[in-house]
Amino acid sequence: MQNSFPEFSIVIPIYNEEENIHELYRRLTTVMEKLCSDVGLSTDGYEIILVDDGSADRSWQHIKELRVKDQRVKGISFSRNFGHHIAITAGLDRAMGKAVILMDGDLQDPPEEIPKLYEKFKEGYDLVYAIREKRADPIFKKITSRLFLRMLRKISNVDVYLQSGIFRIISKRCAENMKSLREKSRFIIGLMSWVGFSQAGVEIERHKRYAGRSKYTLFKLFKLAWHGVTSFSYMPLQLATYFGFGVATISFLIGIYILYRKLFLGIPLLGYASIIVSLFFLGGVILFVLGVIGEYIGRIYTEVQNRPLYVKKEEIG
């Protein structure tokens, strides 16, 4: 019979990963059974929580098949696609383990690296993240990821390691504190750093996807980056203010210069072309500033609606 409170909870968000699920399960159970044996636990010392984020393929059917043959597998199916970090949140809400392992379902996070993370975790850290020194990702994704994390560290008070990702182990008290953070625009890595518990990194080599294609499009990456920036900093509002003040100052100085040329040098105005260009430019600045303000107001509107973060269609285990 499985323990009510396992030592380990492995939380894995799933979105259209039907080609990877069974191989993920095979490799993960091999690693976890050996790890449990090494630390003196039974093979029931862990649980696997697979969160289906509204997949359009047979991912949920495969999860239910795994549940039939292995009671350590738990599953949550969303009514629609709520997003990667929301799926991780649902898994954290369900996790009961003393150590919670987060990883993606495409096998780019190798299950075989879990013992290495756990060795560091046993030193007393509340969070141990994987440092991806070697990544098999496309060069464009590497560059955009590094730029985003570097920018986030610069403009916010969140200390996010530049080569880290979702793959990590967190303590139960860290997981419990994460459960109390319910904002709708979620950036899990930033939230875990914001909580403030002790953390350390361990170098691993990130693999290529086992099968399928990445679900993160350029638009989704930009959206995640924007969530991260606006969730942990009001710097965009400050930049909009500075930008507006700078444009107003430049416009005023140009106006003084044109007036000087007219009154003291006798140079006539050149017509409406310069005025039209200036109006379009100022109109663009105004729209930009209003857009930034509107983004923050929109987040306030979303929060006060107080809707649940996700809706479960089905749950097993």
Backbone torsions as a table, in degrees:
resi	resn	phi	psi	omega
1	MET	NA	138.7	-176.2
2	GLN	-75.3	142.3	178.2
3	ASN	-64.2	146.5	178.5
4	SER	-67.3	-35.0	-178.2
5	PHE	-124.7	92.0	-178.2
6	PRO	-68.2	160.1	176.9
7	GLU	-70.1	-38.7	-176.2
8	PHE	-123.2	139.7	168.6
9	SER	-121.8	125.3	177.3
10	ILE	-106.5	115.7	-177.7
11	VAL	-103.3	123.4	-176.2
12	ILE	-133.6	113.7	173.4
13	PRO	-74.7	139.7	-177.2
14	ILE	-126.7	128.4	173.8
15	TYR	-143.2	107.1	-179.3
16	ASN	53.7	54.7	-178.9
17	GLU	-119.3	34.0	-175.8
18	GLU	-59.0	-28.5	-179.0
19	GLU	-76.6	-17.0	-173.4
20	ASN	-106.2	-19.6	-166.8
21	ILE	-61.1	-47.7	-176.0
22	HIS	-69.3	-38.3	176.2
23	GLU	-67.5	-38.6	175.3
24	LEU	-59.5	-46.8	179.6
25	TYR	-61.5	-44.6	-178.0
26	ARG	-60.9	-50.2	-178.2
27	ARG	-68.8	-38.8	-178.1
28	LEU	-66.8	-45.0	-179.7
29	THR	-65.6	-36.1	177.2
30	THR	-60.4	-45.7	-179.5
31	VAL	-67.4	-46.1	-174.2
32	MET	-70.1	-36.3	178.0
33	GLU	-65.1	-39.3	176.7
34	LYS	-67.7	-41.2	179.4
35	LEU	-63.0	-43.8	178.3
36	CYS	-61.6	-40.6	178.3
37	SER	-64.2	-40.6	-178.6
38	ASP	-65.5	-30.7	-178.6
39	VAL	-99.1	10.4	174.5
40	GLY	80.8	27.1	178.6
41	LEU	-108.1	161.2	173.2
42	SER	-75.8	171.5	179.7
43	THR	-71.4	-6.7	174.6
44	ASP	-92.5	16.3	-174.9
45	GLY	-82.5	10.5	179.2
46	TYR	-147.0	162.4	174.6
47	GLU	-132.2	148.0	177.2
48	ILE	-113.8	118.5	-178.8
49	ILE	-108.8	109.4	179.8
50	LEU	-102.8	120.8	-177.2
51	VAL	-108.5	109.8	179.7
52	ASP	-83.8	111.7	-174.4
53	ASP	-88.6	58.5	177.2
54	GLY	67.7	40.8	-178.4
55	SER	-61.8	146.4	177.4
56	ALA	-95.2	-6.2	179.4
57	ASP	-101.9	-154.7	-176.4
58	ARG	-96.2	24.6	-178.6
59	SER	-57.0	-45.6	-177.6
60	TRP	-65.9	-37.7	177.3
61	GLN	-62.0	-40.0	178.3
62	HIS	-66.4	-38.4	177.7
63	ILE	-62.7	-42.0	179.0
64	LYS	-66.6	-34.4	175.9
65	GLU	-63.2	-41.7	178.6
66	LEU	-64.9	-36.8	179.5
67	ARG	-63.7	-37.5	-178.9
68	VAL	-61.8	-40.5	-176.5
69	LYS	-93.8	-11.8	-178.3
70	ASP	-144.5	111.1	-177.2
71	GLN	-73.6	-7.3	175.9
72	ARG	-77.6	-13.2	179.7
73	VAL	-86.6	126.8	174.4
74	LYS	-115.5	152.1	-178.4
75	GLY	-140.2	142.5	174.3
76	ILE	-129.2	129.9	177.8
77	SER	-116.7	125.1	178.2
78	PHE	-80.5	155.1	177.1
79	SER	-71.1	-22.2	176.7
80	ARG	-159.4	-178.0	178.8
81	ASN	-78.9	112.9	179.7
82	PHE	-101.5	-14.0	177.7
83	GLY	117.5	152.2	-175.8
84	HIS	-55.4	-49.7	-174.6
85	HIS	-75.9	-26.2	172.7
86	ILE	-68.7	-39.0	177.7
87	ALA	-62.7	-40.4	176.6
88	ILE	-63.1	-39.9	178.2
89	THR	-60.3	-43.2	178.9
90	ALA	-61.5	-40.3	177.3
91	GLY	-64.7	-40.7	176.7
92	LEU	-63.4	-38.4	178.2
93	ASP	-61.1	-31.3	-176.2
94	ARG	-91.0	-20.5	-172.3
95	ALA	-67.2	137.9	-179.7
96	MET	-118.5	-5.9	-173.5
97	GLY	-71.6	158.7	175.8
98	LYS	-73.5	-25.9	174.2
99	ALA	-128.1	127.8	-177.0
100	VAL	-110.3	123.3	-179.2
101	ILE	-103.5	126.5	177.4
102	LEU	-109.1	132.9	177.5
103	MET	-158.2	159.3	177.1
104	ASP	-85.5	164.9	-174.2
105	GLY	-96.1	7.8	-176.6
106	ASP	-96.8	4.4	179.1
107	LEU	68.0	13.9	168.1
108	GLN	-71.2	-28.5	170.6
109	ASP	-91.1	103.1	-173.1
110	PRO	-69.9	123.9	176.3
111	PRO	-57.1	-27.7	-178.6
112	GLU	-65.1	-13.4	178.8
113	GLU	-89.2	-6.4	-178.1
114	ILE	-58.7	-46.1	178.8
115	PRO	-57.3	-34.7	178.7
116	LYS	-65.1	-41.8	176.5
117	LEU	-65.2	-39.7	-177.2
118	TYR	-67.1	-35.2	177.4
119	GLU	-58.9	-42.3	177.6
120	LYS	-69.8	-38.4	-179.9
121	PHE	-59.7	-35.7	-178.2
122	LYS	-68.3	-12.7	177.7
123	GLU	-74.2	-6.6	176.0
124	GLY	113.3	4.4	178.3
125	TYR	-75.9	149.0	176.0
126	ASP	-88.7	-17.3	-179.7
127	LEU	-146.6	125.1	175.0
128	VAL	-124.5	117.1	-177.4
129	TYR	-107.1	154.4	178.6
130	ALA	-84.7	129.4	175.3
131	ILE	-95.6	116.7	-174.0
132	ARG	-91.2	82.9	-178.5
133	GLU	-69.9	-35.4	177.9
134	LYS	-120.9	120.1	-178.2
135	ARG	-119.5	139.5	178.4
136	ALA	-93.7	14.6	-178.6
137	ASP	-76.2	159.1	174.1
138	PRO	-60.1	151.2	-175.8
139	ILE	-59.1	-36.7	-179.6
140	PHE	-63.4	-42.0	179.9
141	LYS	-66.7	-37.8	177.7
142	LYS	-61.1	-46.1	-176.8
143	ILE	-65.5	-48.3	-178.0
144	THR	-64.6	-37.5	179.4
145	SER	-64.5	-45.4	-179.5
146	ARG	-66.2	-41.3	179.2
147	LEU	-61.6	-43.4	-179.3
148	PHE	-63.3	-49.7	-177.6
149	LEU	-64.8	-36.9	177.9
150	ARG	-65.1	-41.9	178.8
151	MET	-64.9	-40.9	-179.3
152	LEU	-62.4	-40.7	178.9
153	ARG	-65.7	-33.8	-177.0
154	LYS	-71.9	-40.3	-169.8
155	ILE	-103.0	-0.3	179.4
156	SER	-131.4	176.8	178.7
157	ASN	-96.5	18.9	-177.5
158	VAL	-98.2	124.3	-179.2
159	ASP	-93.8	95.4	-179.0
160	VAL	-110.6	124.3	179.6
161	TYR	-69.1	137.0	-170.2
162	LEU	-65.9	-28.3	-176.4
163	GLN	-104.2	16.3	-178.8
164	SER	-95.1	162.0	177.2
165	GLY	-142.0	-151.9	-179.4
166	ILE	-71.6	-31.6	-173.7
167	PHE	-62.9	115.0	-175.6
168	ARG	-170.2	166.7	171.7
169	ILE	-120.0	133.6	176.9
170	ILE	-126.7	153.6	-179.9
171	SER	-77.1	166.6	-179.6
172	LYS	-64.3	-38.9	-179.0
173	ARG	-68.9	-32.1	174.3
174	CYS	-67.0	-43.4	179.0
175	ALA	-63.2	-40.4	-179.9
176	GLU	-64.9	-38.4	177.2
177	ASN	-69.1	-34.4	176.7
178	MET	-62.8	-33.4	-179.4
179	LYS	-63.9	-24.6	-178.7
180	SER	-83.6	-10.1	-179.5
181	LEU	-94.4	106.7	-169.7
182	ARG	-117.5	21.8	178.8
183	GLU	-63.1	149.9	-171.4
184	LYS	-77.3	-39.0	178.8
185	SER	-88.4	99.5	-167.4
186	ARG	-106.8	136.1	169.9
187	PHE	-130.1	94.2	-168.2
188	ILE	-57.4	-44.1	-178.1
189	ILE	-60.6	-42.8	178.2
190	GLY	-65.3	-41.0	179.6
191	LEU	-62.3	-40.4	179.9
192	MET	-66.1	-36.8	175.6
193	SER	-69.6	-37.0	-179.5
194	TRP	-64.3	-35.0	179.7
195	VAL	-56.7	-38.0	166.6
196	GLY	96.1	6.9	178.4
197	PHE	-73.1	164.7	-178.0
198	SER	-62.4	140.7	-178.3
199	GLN	-144.3	156.8	179.0
200	ALA	-150.6	164.2	-179.4
201	GLY	-120.1	153.6	177.4
202	VAL	-131.7	132.3	-178.6
203	GLU	-74.4	134.2	173.7
204	ILE	-137.0	169.6	174.2
205	GLU	-108.5	119.2	-179.1
206	ARG	-80.8	135.8	-176.1
207	HIS	-93.8	171.9	170.8
208	LYS	-74.3	160.8	172.9
209	ARG	-58.0	140.1	177.4
210	TYR	-67.0	-42.6	178.7
211	ALA	-158.3	161.6	177.3
212	GLY	81.3	-172.9	-178.0
213	ARG	-120.7	156.3	178.7
214	SER	-62.1	139.8	-179.8
215	LYS	-90.8	-4.6	-180.0
216	TYR	-89.9	102.7	174.2
217	THR	-79.8	171.6	178.1
218	LEU	-59.6	-39.8	179.8
219	PHE	-64.4	-42.3	180.0
220	LYS	-66.1	-37.7	176.7
221	LEU	-63.6	-42.8	178.4
222	PHE	-64.4	-40.5	179.7
223	LYS	-63.1	-42.7	177.9
224	LEU	-63.7	-42.0	178.8
225	ALA	-61.9	-42.8	179.8
226	TRP	-65.4	-39.2	175.0
227	HIS	-58.5	-45.5	-178.3
228	GLY	-62.0	-43.4	-178.1
229	VAL	-68.6	-49.0	-175.0
230	THR	-75.9	-19.1	178.8
231	SER	-79.3	-24.1	-173.6
232	PHE	-122.1	6.1	-179.3
233	SER	-157.6	144.9	170.9
234	TYR	-103.6	20.5	178.4
235	MET	-57.0	-39.2	177.8
236	PRO	-56.9	-36.4	176.7
237	LEU	-65.3	-41.3	178.4
238	GLN	-65.2	-41.6	179.1
239	LEU	-63.3	-39.1	177.8
240	ALA	-62.6	-39.9	177.8
241	THR	-64.2	-47.8	180.0
242	TYR	-63.1	-40.1	-179.8
243	PHE	-63.9	-46.0	178.8
244	GLY	-61.9	-42.7	179.3
245	PHE	-65.0	-40.3	179.9
246	GLY	-64.1	-44.3	179.2
247	VAL	-64.2	-42.3	179.1
248	ALA	-61.9	-40.5	179.5
249	THR	-64.9	-46.0	179.6
250	ILE	-63.1	-42.0	179.0
251	SER	-61.9	-41.8	179.0
252	PHE	-62.8	-44.7	-179.4
253	LEU	-64.8	-40.1	177.2
254	ILE	-63.8	-38.8	177.2
255	GLY	-62.1	-42.6	177.3
256	ILE	-62.5	-40.7	-179.4
257	TYR	-65.0	-44.1	179.4
258	ILE	-63.7	-40.9	178.7
259	LEU	-64.2	-40.3	178.1
260	TYR	-62.1	-45.4	179.0
261	ARG	-61.2	-36.8	-178.0
262	LYS	-72.4	-46.7	-172.5
263	LEU	-81.4	-36.6	-171.8
264	PHE	-106.9	-24.1	-179.2
265	LEU	-109.3	-9.4	178.2
266	GLY	70.6	18.3	179.4
267	ILE	-85.0	120.6	-176.9
268	PRO	-72.2	158.8	174.4
269	LEU	-66.1	146.8	-173.3
270	LEU	-84.6	-1.1	179.6
271	GLY	115.6	-161.2	-172.7
272	TYR	-88.2	-11.5	-175.1
273	ALA	-58.6	-47.9	-178.5
274	SER	-65.5	-35.3	179.3
275	ILE	-66.0	-43.2	-179.4
276	ILE	-64.0	-44.3	178.3
277	VAL	-60.4	-43.4	179.7
278	SER	-63.1	-41.5	179.5
279	LEU	-63.2	-43.4	178.2
280	PHE	-62.6	-41.1	179.9
281	PHE	-64.2	-48.8	179.5
282	LEU	-64.0	-37.1	176.8
283	GLY	-62.2	-38.8	177.6
284	GLY	-64.8	-41.0	177.9
285	VAL	-62.3	-45.1	-179.5
286	ILE	-61.3	-44.4	179.3
287	LEU	-64.3	-37.7	178.0
288	PHE	-63.3	-47.6	-179.7
289	VAL	-63.0	-43.8	178.6
290	LEU	-63.0	-35.1	178.9
291	GLY	-64.9	-42.5	177.9
292	VAL	-63.6	-46.7	178.2
293	ILE	-61.1	-42.6	179.7
294	GLY	-62.3	-33.9	178.4
295	GLU	-62.7	-43.9	179.1
296	TYR	-69.6	-39.5	177.3
297	ILE	-63.9	-39.0	177.7
298	GLY	-61.4	-37.3	177.9
299	ARG	-67.4	-39.1	176.3
300	ILE	-61.8	-44.2	178.9
301	TYR	-58.9	-43.5	179.7
302	THR	-64.7	-40.4	-178.5
303	GLU	-67.3	-42.2	-176.2
304	VAL	-72.5	-17.1	174.0
305	GLN	-66.4	-26.8	174.5
306	ASN	57.3	37.5	174.4
307	ARG	-76.8	156.3	177.1
308	PRO	-65.3	154.2	-179.9
309	LEU	-65.5	-32.0	-177.5
310	TYR	-153.6	162.5	177.6
311	VAL	-122.6	123.5	-179.4
312	LYS	-86.8	127.6	174.8
313	LYS	-85.2	-36.2	-177.2
314	GLU	-157.3	150.1	177.5
315	GLU	-142.5	136.4	177.8
316	ILE	-125.4	143.8	-178.0
317	GLY	89.6	NA	NA
